[in-house]
Amino acid sequence: MYYQEMDKKGLEKKADKWLDELPFRKRWPGDLDLKDTALLVIDMQRYFLSPSSHAHLPAGETIIENLNDLIDLFDEKGGEIVYTRTVQEEGDEGVMDEWWRDIIREGPLAELDTRVEVKGEVIVKPRYSSFHRTDLDQKLEGVKNVVIGGVMTDMCCATTARDAFVRDYRVLFLADGTATATEQTHVSTLTALCHGIAEILTCQEAIERLS
């Protein structure tokens, strides 16, 4: 099963393999400064991370430690951290409900998983992109770089990455700090983003780039 019950070292080894197989490894030029970089922690909600949830993603639990390491770095050095939760209010389900026949209402499963350290503002979004009908753009005033982690790799994380790029943010996408339902979907998303959207890197590489 897709890196279920894998420890941190095993995940890093797998992530190195994913990166080695990418057709492109673009790197943003110059140094990265935490003063103009934000960490976006996408939808690390109990809906996806609780084993009791019907939408449980085992891979999502595996990335919590890596994300907490980055959260600690941003918090210690004064970097911007923004968390998102996906919630659909009644009457605002749109095509999400048509497609999934299942939406996330406000409630216990919509809350952030308690294993994820919360050291920044939490915003609620109704759709995949963290910018859609939110004030995220305003919160990121002065930010040049966004580091993206969370779930799901191919949906909310990738859609936010693309939206960030077209808004002229430099996007860094975490190979072992994002997760989805299958390894094939995860790797295909990294492959798609590496060409013209994002620098794909591990959480440890991000820490080294920002330290």
Secondary structure per residue as TSV (DSSP state, phi and psi in degrees):
chain	resnum	aa	ss	phi	psi
A	1	M	-	360.0	148.3
A	2	Y	T	-54.2	105.0
A	3	Y	T	23.6	40.9
A	4	Q	T	-71.6	139.0
A	5	E	T	60.4	22.2
A	6	M	-	-84.7	139.0
A	7	D	-	-79.5	174.6
A	8	K	H	-60.0	-42.9
A	9	K	H	-65.5	-39.9
A	10	G	H	-64.9	-38.4
A	11	L	H	-66.2	-41.2
A	12	E	H	-61.4	-39.8
A	13	K	H	-64.3	-42.8
A	14	K	H	-66.1	-40.1
A	15	A	H	-63.3	-38.4
A	16	D	H	-59.8	-38.6
A	17	K	H	-65.8	-44.1
A	18	W	H	-58.2	-44.6
A	19	L	H	-66.9	-39.0
A	20	D	H	-61.6	-28.6
A	21	E	T	-93.8	-2.1
A	22	L	-	-68.0	141.1
A	23	P	S	-71.5	-22.5
A	24	F	-	-135.0	140.0
A	25	R	-	-128.7	75.1
A	26	K	-	-72.7	147.0
A	27	R	-	-133.5	130.0
A	28	W	-	-62.9	136.8
A	29	P	S	-70.6	152.5
A	30	G	S	79.6	-178.8
A	31	D	-	-83.1	156.7
A	32	L	-	-103.1	136.8
A	33	D	-	-115.1	127.9
A	34	L	G	-60.3	-23.3
A	35	K	G	-65.3	-27.4
A	36	D	G	-122.7	32.3
A	37	T	E	-127.2	139.1
A	38	A	E	-121.3	144.9
A	39	L	E	-101.4	120.9
A	40	L	E	-103.9	116.7
A	41	V	E	-104.5	106.3
A	42	I	E	-94.8	117.2
A	43	D	-	54.2	40.7
A	44	M	-	-81.3	63.8
A	45	Q	B	-97.6	158.3
A	46	R	H	-62.2	-25.5
A	47	Y	H	-54.5	-37.6
A	48	F	H	-98.5	-24.3
A	49	L	H	-108.2	-15.8
A	50	S	-	-81.9	126.6
A	51	P	T	-59.3	-20.5
A	52	S	T	-83.3	-8.5
A	53	S	S	-82.3	142.1
A	54	H	T	-66.7	-18.7
A	55	A	T	-102.3	19.5
A	56	H	-	-56.9	132.0
A	57	L	-	-112.2	102.6
A	58	P	H	-54.2	-37.1
A	59	A	H	-64.0	-28.7
A	60	G	H	-64.9	-35.0
A	61	E	H	-67.1	-31.3
A	62	T	H	-66.6	-27.6
A	63	I	T	-90.4	-3.9
A	64	I	H	-59.3	-45.8
A	65	E	H	-61.8	-43.2
A	66	N	H	-61.7	-44.3
A	67	L	H	-64.9	-39.0
A	68	N	H	-63.2	-34.4
A	69	D	H	-61.1	-43.6
A	70	L	H	-69.4	-39.9
A	71	I	H	-58.9	-43.2
A	72	D	H	-61.0	-42.6
A	73	L	H	-62.8	-48.5
A	74	F	H	-62.2	-40.8
A	75	D	H	-65.6	-43.0
A	76	E	H	-66.0	-38.2
A	77	K	H	-96.7	0.9
A	78	G	T	83.1	22.5
A	79	G	-	-79.4	157.7
A	80	E	E	-76.9	133.1
A	81	I	E	-127.0	127.9
A	82	V	E	-128.5	131.0
A	83	Y	E	-107.0	148.5
A	84	T	E	-121.9	152.0
A	85	R	E	-129.3	135.8
A	86	T	E	-92.3	125.3
A	87	V	-	-144.1	134.1
A	88	Q	-	-108.8	123.2
A	89	E	-	-78.5	156.5
A	90	E	T	-61.4	129.8
A	91	G	T	92.6	-6.6
A	92	D	-	-121.9	31.2
A	93	E	-	-76.9	-35.4
A	94	G	H	55.9	-147.7
A	95	V	H	-73.3	-13.5
A	96	M	H	-56.0	-45.3
A	97	D	H	-70.6	-37.6
A	98	E	H	-61.1	-40.5
A	99	W	H	-77.1	-50.4
A	100	W	H	-90.2	-23.2
A	101	R	S	54.0	29.8
A	102	D	-	-167.4	120.2
A	103	I	-	-126.5	168.0
A	104	I	-	-101.7	111.4
A	105	R	-	-90.2	157.0
A	106	E	S	-60.1	135.5
A	107	G	S	158.8	-172.2
A	108	P	G	-55.4	-42.5
A	109	L	G	-71.5	-20.5
A	110	A	G	-81.0	-12.3
A	111	E	S	-75.6	156.8
A	112	L	B	-65.8	143.5
A	113	D	-	-62.9	136.8
A	114	T	T	-68.9	-14.8
A	115	R	T	-76.7	-16.5
A	116	V	S	-87.3	124.5
A	117	E	-	-70.2	128.7
A	118	V	-	-108.1	109.0
A	119	K	-	-133.6	38.1
A	120	G	S	-167.1	-176.0
A	121	E	E	-77.4	145.8
A	122	V	E	-111.8	126.4
A	123	I	E	-115.2	152.4
A	124	V	E	-104.6	133.8
A	125	K	E	-126.7	148.5
A	126	P	S	-94.8	-12.0
A	127	R	S	-136.8	-173.6
A	128	Y	S	-62.1	-46.8
A	129	S	S	-73.5	135.8
A	130	S	S	-73.1	-11.9
A	131	F	S	-93.5	-19.0
A	132	H	T	-74.1	116.2
A	133	R	T	56.4	38.8
A	134	T	S	-132.5	174.3
A	135	D	S	-102.8	26.6
A	136	L	H	-58.9	-41.9
A	137	D	H	-56.4	-41.2
A	138	Q	H	-69.4	-37.3
A	139	K	H	-66.1	-26.4
A	140	L	T	-95.1	20.2
A	141	E	T	-58.2	127.7
A	142	G	T	89.1	-6.4
A	143	V	-	-86.7	135.9
A	144	K	-	-105.8	-33.3
A	145	N	E	-120.2	138.0
A	146	V	E	-121.6	130.1
A	147	V	E	-101.4	124.5
A	148	I	E	-113.8	125.8
A	149	G	E	-140.1	165.2
A	150	G	E	126.9	-153.0
A	151	V	E	-134.1	155.8
A	152	M	-	-92.8	146.2
A	153	T	I	-48.1	-50.6
A	154	D	I	-84.1	-14.3
A	155	M	I	-111.5	-89.7
A	156	C	I	-64.9	-38.5
A	157	C	I	-68.8	-48.3
A	158	A	H	-68.1	-39.3
A	159	T	H	-65.7	-40.1
A	160	T	H	-64.1	-39.5
A	161	A	H	-62.0	-45.7
A	162	R	H	-65.7	-42.2
A	163	D	H	-64.1	-39.3
A	164	A	H	-63.2	-43.3
A	165	F	H	-61.2	-45.0
A	166	V	H	-72.0	-12.1
A	167	R	T	-94.6	9.0
A	168	D	T	73.6	27.7
A	169	Y	-	-89.5	144.3
A	170	R	E	-83.4	122.8
A	171	V	E	-102.1	129.7
A	172	L	E	-117.9	123.1
A	173	F	E	-116.5	126.5
A	174	L	E	-86.6	114.5
A	175	A	E	-65.6	-39.1
A	176	D	E	-109.8	22.7
A	177	G	E	-126.5	10.4
A	178	T	E	-128.7	157.7
A	179	A	E	-155.1	154.6
A	180	T	-	-149.8	-161.2
A	181	A	S	-78.5	-34.3
A	182	T	-	-135.8	153.5
A	183	E	H	-64.4	-38.8
A	184	Q	H	-59.7	-44.1
A	185	T	H	-66.8	-40.5
A	186	H	H	-59.6	-51.5
A	187	V	H	-67.3	-38.5
A	188	S	H	-64.9	-32.5
A	189	T	H	-70.0	-44.5
A	190	L	H	-58.3	-40.4
A	191	T	H	-64.1	-42.2
A	192	A	H	-66.9	-39.8
A	193	L	H	-76.1	-26.2
A	194	C	H	-68.7	-21.3
A	195	H	H	-76.2	-52.1
A	196	G	H	-136.0	15.9
A	197	I	T	-125.5	-47.8
A	198	A	E	-144.1	151.5
A	199	E	E	-79.8	121.8
A	200	I	E	-96.4	128.3
A	201	L	E	-153.2	165.7
A	202	T	-	-83.6	165.5
A	203	C	H	-62.0	-39.0
A	204	Q	H	-65.6	-39.5
A	205	E	H	-63.6	-37.8
A	206	A	H	-64.4	-41.8
A	207	I	H	-61.6	-43.0
A	208	E	H	-66.8	-37.8
A	209	R	H	-67.2	-29.3
A	210	L	H	-101.8	-10.4
A	211	S	-	-80.1	360.0
